[in-house]
Amino acid sequence: MIQVRDISKSYGNLQVLSDINLDIMKSEIVSIVGPSGAGKTTLLQIIGTLERPDSGRVLYDDEDVMSLKDARLAKFRNRNIGFVFQFHQLLPEFTVVENVAMPALIGGSSRADAFSKAKELIEYLGLTARADHKPAQLSGGERQRAAVARALVNSPRVV
């Protein structure tokens, strides 16, 4: 499903990734481990199409997504990849349900469909009583569960 081929990435004189190759199959769970500064986050950002490599290819079902123009890549990312960020990245001015629905709204879902799916995920993750709260009113665990719901709202192929 995902093929990473010959990925290299540098920041100035610091080479972070050098000729990385990786295959991830459908339904496979993969963990990337290593010491701080080893390039784990950079690799995940490249696989997640948030950053472009200096060289190499990232293929999803044999499509080289790094060759897509920015707007098309953003649409691909919205439909196919769900992100759960380490520090949740919830938008502070919106409620939990609004934060969870946001990727669906961006992806073109109707407001009714986006909020229905968001509420379904919020209930599944035990956040129904907190759905109308803003992130500052949540515990760390509740914020993380809201971030998981947001990552799942578009039923992505990759999380």
N, C-alpha and C positions, 0 to 999 in steps of 0.2 A: 504494500500500500504506500509506504513512504520509503524513498531511497535517497540517501545523502551521498553524494559523490564528490570526492576530492575537495571538500570545503576547507578553505583557508581564510583567516581573518586576522588583520593586524590593526592596532591603534598606534599610529606613528611608528616608532621603532620596535614596539612590543608586539611580537607575534603571539596571538592567543590560541589560534587553531591552525593546524598544518595538515593538509591532505586527509581530512576526516572522512571515513566511509561508514555508513550505517544503514541497515535494512530493518524496517519495522513492519511487521505483518498485521493484517486486520485482526482486531481483538487482542493483540499482544499488549502486555503491560511491560513497560520499559522503565528502568530507573537509571539515572545518570549520576554517578557518585565520583567524588574526588576532592582533593584539598581545595581550600579557598584560593581563588585566583587561577584555577586550572582551565577555565573556559566553559564551565557547565552552563551558566546563564547565557553566555554568548551563543553557544550551540543551540540551546532551547529557543532563543530569540530568532535565530536563523531558521530553524525547523518550523517555528511558528509564524514565519514570514514577517516578523516585526522588524527585522534587520536583514540587510543583504550581505552576503559574503563578498570578500575581495575576489575570490575565484571559486569555481565549483558549481554544482547543481543540486537543487532540491526538487525531487519529483514526487508528486502525489498521483498515484495510478498512472504512471508514465508521463504525466504532464509536468514540464519544467516550469514551476511556478515563479521562479526567479526571473523568467523572461517576460512575465506579465507586466504591463504598465501599472503604475501606482493605483489608479482607480479600480482597475479590474482585480488587482491583487487584494485590495481592501474588501471588495465584494466576495472574493474567494474565501478570505480569512473569516469574514462575518458568517458565512454559510457553513464552513467546514471545520473551523477550529474554535474550541471553547477554552478560554484562559482562566486559570485560577492563580492569581498573583500572590506572592508571598505576603504582601501587605494589603491585600484585598482590593485596593484601588476603587472603593465605592465612592460615588459622587456625593459629597456631604450635603448638598442642598436638596437631594431627592430622598424619598422614602425607600424602604426595602423593596416594596413591590415595584416602584418606578425604576430603581436600579436594576432589578432582575429583568424587567420588561425591555429595558433600553436596547439591547442587541437585536431583539425581535423587531422593535420599531424601526431601528436603523436598517434592518434587513428588508423592510417593506411589509411586514405583517400589519394587519389592521390593529387599531388600538384595542378593540375587544378581544381579538385572538391573542395578542401579545400579553395583555393583562390576565386573561384566562390561563394561559400556559404558565405565566409567572406565579399566579396564585396556587396552581396545582403543585409546582415545584416547592414553593414556600411551605405549603402544607406537608408535603412529603418529608421535608427537612426539619419539621417541627418549629417553624417560625411564624405560624399563623397569627399568634397573639402580638407579634412584633412587626407585622407587615406594613403598618402605617407609621412606624418609627423611622427616624433618620439615623444614619450610621453612628453618630456621636452618642446616641441613646442605647446602643447595643453593646453587649460584652464582646470580647475578642472572638470567642467561639461563634457567637451569633453572626458577627461580621463575616467570618470565614465561611459559614454555611450559606449566607446570602451570596457570597462570591461564587460558591459552587453552583448555586441555583442559577445565577447569571450566566455561568459558563455553559450550563446545560439547556438554556431556554430555546436555542435554535436547533436542538438535537444534532450537535456537531458530530462529524465522523471521528474527530481527534480531540481529546481533552488533555 
